[in-house]
Amino acid sequence: MEYHNKHPIRLLALEHSPNDVERWVQLFRHTGFPLRVEYIASLEMLEQALKRQEWDAVISVEETPTFNAHQILRTFRHKNLDIPVIVTLNQYQPNIVSKWLDAGARDAIPANSEKHILHAVVRECSSLEGRRSLQSEQRKLIEANKRCQLLLNNAPEAIAYMHYGMHVDANQAYIELLGYDKADDLAGLSLIDLVTGKSKDAIKQKLTQFQQGKSSPPFECQLSHNDGQIISASIQLSEARYDDEPCIQVTIHPAIIPTLHQPLHEQSPLTPRDHMFQKAEELLKKASRTTLIWLQIDDYDSVRKSTDINGVLSIQHSISKLIREHLPETMSCHYGDDVFLILDTIMNEDKVSEKLSQLQSLIGNHLFGSDHETLTVSTSIGFATQQDSNDLNSLISFAQTAYDLCQQDKDSHIKQYSRTEEVRLKALDGDIQARIEQALSDETFQISFQPVINVTGTGEKQHYETMIHIPTTGKETINIHRCMDAGELSTLMPLVDRWTLRQSVLELTKKQKKGEIPRLIIPLSQWSIQDPKLVSYLSNLLKASRIPADSIILQLQESVALQQLKGVVELEKDIQKIGCLLSIDDFQGTSSALRLLQHLNLYLVQLDAQFTKTLGKKHTKQLEDILNTLGDNNTHCVATNIINSQTIAHLWQLGIEFAKGDYISHPSNTMDYDFE
């Protein structure tokens, strides 16, 4: 099973709750596939997700109270979107599978067949990438053909294409050279018909002897003008293709070139892109305040479809000219097909929006095109102002983000970059990173505690696991340590970890005042391992609160501990000095995982949920070996995801000390579970 695309698989998931999405996150990460997943629960959430970016696949349950897979498929058909949908079934039934395939799903698979679902998603994503690549190349081919046609039409040389000696196309220079009005006038005429005198025999011989793959040297001949005049010229034959058919390109160089009415394109008034960037970096070093403006043509795809390349070039050139005339003291360039960048270092900050509004009106009221075609366009503008900044790339990124924010605001087509506004809108759209950043700023995290009971009935300490959630637009919350895109949270998670430690110590202080001191298992992200001040921060919290240090159990994912073992060893030594304990989560008991016990003094490990699912069916011998090794190292063991009393009985027989799960108790915002 291979997936060659460089970017992560971008997956939409319709599940009964955001927490159910966790299984797909875990499945793909455990098998080494990069994944970006987003939970959807309604048509509105799907619409917003489709607006934000391109998606590679959808995993969907058949139906939830608010949304279903049929609505997803209908939406994709209506929007003509090529996104594969995998429907997960409660159980396998051939008639149900056939129903979903007929409805347009790429596959319908029982929800418990996780490996099958993984293979189906990877298969469909690889196939989709092939289709998208083909479409991209086809678009490039169409654009290349358009550019070639434009070059042909504007070429000063007289050029025509022949198929079996007959004209199939000719440019304006060729048509005017021979005195015709349009290319259709040459239809049915052969090159031999245009040659006079002795030249006829020579051209016949040249056409007969012409070989594909080679070009003939130019030869002199005389051509007949439409008004009867004789034109002395040289003709060169070369290989070409027209409408995907092999043909001959004929290039005529007349001895005396008549005056042709060739349009002269003015040079763009904007600074060339590379030159502007070079000058901009020099200006940024000197300027105390810089404004970067991102101006983009609205609905550019529709504009392109409504005109030809000449029309598009006319629009681009005219906008360039309007920018230069209205903002003469700025530096600007044509950044992309529909994007223009403007750099200003002297405009009064209070006047920027006013000036841009005037420019926007000028462009909106301007009539583009030619005498035969009139075009109008509108634009949207984002801009960013920075004090003492010399990072041009950051300015461009901020200005583009401001433009993106402008697209989401129906009331404004000019927007200044604001980090707070960017985070707020992204959070409303369901972006996990933005929600975390907003929760850090507003202190809106929700902390909960799930009891970890002692199955054997021994031991004095009560245990809870700390969980940090962020609220969603509905009643559900998301556990941020389970649903996160690792690559994007490296700067945020250390701050979340410190917030979690601070709140956990505060809650323990409240319990201590009641004469109770439970132990808290607190998740720690991989980025805090390298934080040199984390342990001293925790030590200061403990000193200020005066709670026992062994009440804090820092917990790391097994995969993180294996990947950063050297850093974890140093962290364990440091927390041991202040009296705190260490735990490993999602412990799978492989040989590499068990080797962690040789390097780390672990207080406990939490077994991977797979062991609980198969308890009494398989893995029993493997589990017994794991428990024996843990016992030899004085490491306690926690069974997770307990769903019934029979499972607890199995744990007692195996000698597993601790257990947690929703059957025992759901997470609560207080530590008030009755352990008796």
N, C-alpha and C positions, 0 to 999 in steps of 0.2 A: 504494500500500500504506500504510494508515493504522492506527494503534493509539492509541485515544483515552484509554485508562486511564492514570491518574496514577501508579500504582505500577509498579515494574519487572515484567517478565515473570518469573514464578517457575517455573523449569524444572528438572525432574529428568532426569538423563541416565544411561542404562545403556550403558556403553562397556567396552571391553576393559581400559582402565586410566584412572586419573584424568587423565593427561596428554592422552588422546584427547579429553577434554571441552574442551580449549583451543580446538579449532577452532570450537565453537559460541560460546564467549566472544568470539573474534575476529570471527566472522561477524556476530553481532548488534551488537557495538559499532561495527564499521566501517560498518554501515548505520544507526546512530543510534538503535537500540532499547535502552532500559535493560534489563538482564538480571541476574537472580540465579539462578545455576545450582548444583546440588548433584549430586555423583556418587553413584550407588548401584551396588552390586555383589552384593547378596544380598537375600533376602526380609526379613531382619532390618533391614537399612539402610533399605529401603522403608518398613517399619512404623514405624520411628523417625522418618523424615522426615514421614510422614503425621500423626504425633502432634504434631510441633512446629508445623506451620503448614499453611495452605491452599496448594495448588499449582495452576498454571494449565495445564501441559502436561507431557508426557513425550516425550523423544526416546530411542528404544531400538533397539539392534542386535537382530537376530533372536535371537541366543543367545551367551552367554559360558560358560566352564566352570562358573560358580557360579550363574548366573541366566539367565532368558530372558524374552522379551516375553509369552509365553503366561501365565507366572506373574503378571506385572504386570496383565494384563487380567483374569485370574481373581480376583485380589485386589480389584480395583476393582469387579467385579460382586458379589463376596461382601459388600463393605462398602457397596455401593450408592453409589459415588462417581462423580461426573460430572467426570472429568479426561480430556481427549483424549490419545490415545497415537499418536505418529507413529513408524512402524517404518522403519528404514533398511535397505535391501537391498544385497547385494553387486553384483547386477546386476538389470536390469529383466526380469521375466518375468510376463506377464499372469495366469497361473494362481496364482503366488505372491502377487501383489497381491490377487487375489480371495480367496485363503485368509485373508489378514490382515484384509481388510475384513469377511469373514464372522465372524471371531473377535472383532470389536468395535473394531479399530483405526480411527482416523479417516482414516488415509492410510498408504500404503506406498510409499516413494520410494527410488530408488537413492542410496546414500550420497554419491556424487560430485555429485549435483544439489543443491548447497547453496542456490542461489537458490530452487529449488522448495520445499525444506524450510523455508526462511525464510518464504516466502509461506504455506505450510501452517500453520506454528506461529502466525503472526500472525492468519491467518483463524480458526483454531480458538479462539485466545484471545479474539478479538473476539466470536465466537459464544457462547463460554462466559460472557463478561461479561454478554451480553444475557440468557442463561438465569438467571444468578445474580441479576441485577437484577430479573427477572420474579418469581423465587421470593421475593426479599426483599419486593417490593411485595405479593405474595400473603399472605406472613406478616403484614405490617403490616395488610393488610385484615382478616385473620382476627382479629388482636388488636384492631383498631378496632371490629369487630363485637361482640367480647366485651365491650369496655368500654362500648359503646353499650347492649348488653343489660343490663349491670350497672347502668348509670345509669338505664335504663328501669325495671328492677325496683325500684330504691331511690328513684325519683323520688316526691316527695310528690304531684305532680299525677296525676290519673287519666287514663291514656293508653291508647288502643287503635288497631289498624290494621285498615282495612276494604278489602276488594277486591270491587268490584261491590256495595257496600253491606253485605257480610257480614263478620263478625268473623274475622280470621285470627290475631290475637295481642292480648294485653292484659297490662298490668302488674298487680302485686298491689293497688295503690291502686284501680285501675279495678274489679278483681274484687270487692274488699271493699266498695267504694262501692255496688255494685249487689246485694250480698248473695250472691254465688256463692262456691263453694269453690275452684275452679280454672279456668284459662283454657279447658280443654276443654268446660266447661259452657256456654260462650258460642258454641261451634261450631254453625253452622247458624242462629244468630240474627242478624237484621239490626238495624241501628241503629233502624230504624223500629219494630221489634217492642218496643223498650225505651222508646219515647216514647209518652206518653198524651195523650188529649184532642185539643185543637186543635193541639197541637204536631206531630202527625203530618203534617199538610199542610205545615207550615213546613219540617220536616226533609226531606220529599220534594222540595220546591222547591229547598232548599239543595243537596241531593245532585245533583239534575238540573242545576242551573246551575253547579256547581263546575267550575272550569277548572284544568287542570294548570298549574303555574307560579305560581299565585296562592294566597293564603290569604284565607279569608272572615273578616269581623269576627265576634266572639262574638255569639251570639244566645241569648235566654232561652227555656227550655222546661221541661217537667216529665217526669221519668223514673220508670219503675216499678221499685221495689225488688223483689227476688225474693220477699220475704214479703208483698208487696202494698202496702207503703207508697209514698207519692208523694214524690219528691225534687225540689225546685226547684234548677235549676242553669243554667249557661250553657255552651254548646258552641261550640268553635272547630274549623274544618276547615282542614287545611293539606296541602300536597303532601308525599309521602314515597315511599320504596321499601322493599319487603319481599321478601326472597329474589330480589333483582334484578328485581322486577316493580313497575311504578308502582302506587301505592295512595294511600289517604287516611288521614292521621293525625287521630284524633279526640281532643281534649283537653277534659275535663269539669271545670269548676270549680263544685262544689256550693255552694249558699248557706249550708248548715250542714254542715261536714265531720265525719263520724263519726270516733270515735277509731280510729286505725289502729295496728296493732302494727308500727311501723317500727324496725328494728335501729339502735341508736346506736353508731357507731364511735368508739372513744376516740381521742383525738389521740395520734400517735406520741410516745413518750417521748424520741426522739432529737432532737438539734439539727438544724434544717433545713440542707441541704448547703451552700448559699452562706453562710449565717450561720456555720456551723462553720469554713469555710475562712477567712473574715475573722477570726474569733476565733483560729484556729490560727496565722495569720501573726503576730498580736500576741503570742501566747504564745511562739512560736519565738524572737522577738527577746529575750525575757527569760530563757528557760530555758537551763540549762547542759547538760542532757541531755534528749533527746526520743525517745520510742518511738512509732512509727506501726504499727498492727496492721491487716492485711488479712484479714478473715474472710469466707469464701465458702462457700455451700451446695454440697455435693457433688451431682454428677449432676442439675443443676437442670432440664435438659430433660425427664428422666424424671419429676421432681416435677410439672412443669407439665402433662404428659400424664396424670398420675394423678388430677388434681383440676381444679376450675374456678377462676375468678378469685377467688372468695370464699375458697377453700382456700389459694391462694397468698398472698392478703392476710393471712389468719390467721397463716400461717407467718412472713411478714415482720414483722408487728406483734408477735408473741410473741417473736421473736428480739430485736427492738429492746428490748422490755421486759426480757428476761433480761440483756442487756448492761448496761442502766442499773442494774438491781438488783445485779448481781454486781460491776460496776466503777463505783460511784457517783462516784468522784473523777475519772473520765476524761471526755473529750468525744468524742461519737460521732455518726455520721450514716449514713443509708441511701444508699450511694454508687451502687449500681446494682441491677438486679432481684435478683441473688443475692449482692451484695457489700455488706459493712458496713465502715466505717472507724472505728477507735478511736485517739484521740490521748492519750498519757499523758506527763506531765512530772514526776511525783513518785514513781511506783512504783519500789520497789527493784529494781535490774536483776536481781538474783539471784532475785527472786520473779516475774518476768514470765512465764516458762515455766510455773511452777506455777499462777499465776492463770489463764492461758489454758487450761491443761489442765482446770481445774475448770469454766471456762465452757463448754468444748467438751463435757464430760460432761453438764452441765446441759441443753444444747441437744439432745444425743443421747438423753437420757432423757425429754425433754419430749414430751407427747402433744398434737399440734396438731390443728386442725380443729374440728368441732362435735359435737353429740350424735349426728348421723347419719353422721359420717365421722371416722375417726381417722387421722392422718398422723404419720410420724416422718421426721426428716432427720438427716444427719450433716454436719459441716463440716470444712474444712481451714483452717489459719491460717498466714500468713507475717507476720513482723514485722521491722522494722529499727530499730536504735538508733543515734543519731548524737550526737556531742558537739559542742556549740556550732554547731549547724546551723540556718540560717534559711531553707532551701530546701525548702518543703513538697512541691513537685512531685518533687524527687529522692527524698524520703522515701517518697512514695507509690509511685514507680517501684521502689525497693529492696524495699519490703514486697511488692509484687506479684511481683517476681522471686523473693523468698523463698517465696511461695505456689507459684509455678511449680516451684521446686526441690522443694517438698513433694510435688507431684503425681508427680514422678519417683522419689521415695523411698517404696517400699512399706511401709517399717517405721516411718515417722513421719508424723503429720498436723499437726505443728507444727514450723515451721522458722524459724530466725533467718537473716537475710541475711548471706551471706559471699561476697565477691567471688572469693576463691580457689575456693570450692566451685562457684560459678556458672560460672567459666571451665572448671574441670575437667569438669563434666558436659556443658557445651556442646561442649568439645573431643572428648569420647567420642562425642557424637552427630554429629560431623563438621563442626561449625561452623568455617569457615576462620578467622574473626577470633579466636575463642577459642583455636584451635590456635596461632595466631601469638603471641597474648598469653602462652599457657602456655610456648611455646618460648623466648620472651624471658626469662621468669622462671626457667625451668629450664635455659636454655642448651642446648637440645636441637636446634637447627637443624643441618642437614647441609649442608656446603659441598662443592661439586664443581667440577671444572674440565674444560671441553671444549676440546681443541686447535683452533686456527685455523691451517691450514697455508698456506704460500705456494706457490701452484700454479706460478708462474713459476720457482721455484727460486732467486730472488734475495733479498737482504735477510738481515740477520744476526739480528735479534731473533726469538725465539719468542713466540707469542701464545696466550693461553688466555682463554676467557670464563668468568667466575665465575657459578655458579648456586647459589641458596639454596633448599633444600627443607625441608619439614616432614614428619615421619613420619606415616603413617596407621596404622589398626589392623592392616592387613596388611603385606605386604612392599613395597608401592608407596609412593612419596613424591610430594609435590605441589610444583611450582615456584611459589612464592608470587608471583613477579612476573608469572606468566601466568594464574593462577586466583585472582583476587581481586575483590571487590566494592568498586569505588573509593570509593563514598560512605561506607563504614564504617571505612576503614583510615587515615584522615588523621592520627590521633594515633599509630598504631603504626608505620607504614612509615618515618618518619624514624629511629626507634629501630632498626628492622631495617637500614636503610641504614648507620647508624653501626656496628652489629655486623658487617655485611658488610665495611666498610672495615677495621675492626680485624683481623678474621680474615684478610682478603686480605693485608694488610701483614705479618702474622705469618707466613703461608705464604711470602711473597716473601723474608722474612728468612732462613727456612730454606734456600731455594734459593740465596740470596746466599752463604751459608756454604759451599756446594758449588761456588762459582764460576760459578753460572748466574743470570742476571737476566732472566727473561721479562717480557713486558708482559701485564698483566691487564686485560681489559675487564670493568668492574664496573657492573652495572645500578643505576640511581638512580631512585627513585620521584619522582613529580611534586611531592610535598609538601616534599621536601628542597631544591627550587629556591628556596623562600622562607625557608630556614633561614639566618639571618645568621651563625651560628657554625659552619656545616658546613666551610667552607674552612679556617678556623683550626684546627678539629679535625683535618682531614686533614693540614694542615701540621705540626702537632705530632707526629702519628704518623710522618710521614716523617723529621722531625728525630731523633726518638727511635730509629728503626730504621736510619737512614742508608742507605736504599735510594734509587736515583735517582727523582726525581719523575716522569720520563717513563715509568716502569714502570706508572703508573696511568692508565687510560683510563676516564673516567666516561661512561656510556652512558645516553641518554634515548630514550624512544619518540618516533617522528616526530610522532604526534598531540599529545603533550605539548609538544614543542618548538614546534609551530605555535600551540598554544593559549596558551602562556605565553612567547612569543618574547622579550618585553622582559626578563623575569626570567632567561631562558636566556642572553641576551646578557651580562647582568651577571655571571652565574655563570661564563661562559666567560672573561671578562676576569679574574676573580678566580683561577680555577684556572690560567690562563696565567701569572699572576704567580709562582706557586709551581712552575711547570714541568710541571703535569699536562696531559693531553690530553682531547679530547672526541669522542664518537662518537654516531651516530644509528642506532637499531634500527628494523626494519620499514619501511625506506625504500622508498616506492612510486614515486618519480620523477615525481610530478605537477608541474605548473608551480609550485604553491605550495610543494611540498617542495624543489624546486630553488632557490627563492628563499632558502631557509635559508642556502645557500652565500654569499649576498651579505652576510649579517649575522654568520655564525659561521665561525671558523677550525676546520674539522673535520678530525681526523686520519683517520677512516674512517667509512663508513656500511655497515650490514648490509642487504642487499636483502631486500625482502619475499619470503616463500617462494613466492609465486605465479610469480615469474620463473623459479625453478628447475623448478617443475612443468611449465611450458610451454616450456622451453628447447628450441630447435630446431623448434618448432611455430608459435609466434606471439610477438609482442612483441619480436622480434629487432631491428627497426629502432628501436623505442622504447628498448630496452636499450642499443643502440649510442650513441644520442644522450645517454642518461644517463651512460654511461661517458666519453664525450668531455667532457661538462660537468664531471664529477668530476675528470678528468685535468687540465683547465684550472685547477682550483682546488687541485691537489696533494692531493686527498682519495683515500685508498685505498678499495677496494671489497671487500666480503665477500659471497660467495654462500652461502646457507644451505640446510639441508635436503638435503644431498647424499646420494643413495641408491644410486648406482652409478658405475662407472668411466667410462661414456660421458658422464655429466654433467660429469665433471672435464675430459674432452677438449674438450667444448664451451666450457668456461670458458677453457681455454688459448687456443683459437682466437679468442675474443672479447677476450682481454687482461685478464680479471678476475684480480686478483693473489691474493686469499685465498679460502679455502673452509672450511666446517665442516659437519658432519653425522654421523649415526650410522654411515654407511658408512665414514667416515674413522676415527672413534673415538667411542665412547659417553663421556659425562661420567664422570670418575673422581675419587675423593677425594684423589688425588695428582697432581702435575704431573710425570709421568714418561714422557710420550709421546716416542717416538723420531722426531724430525723429519728424520732423515737419509734 
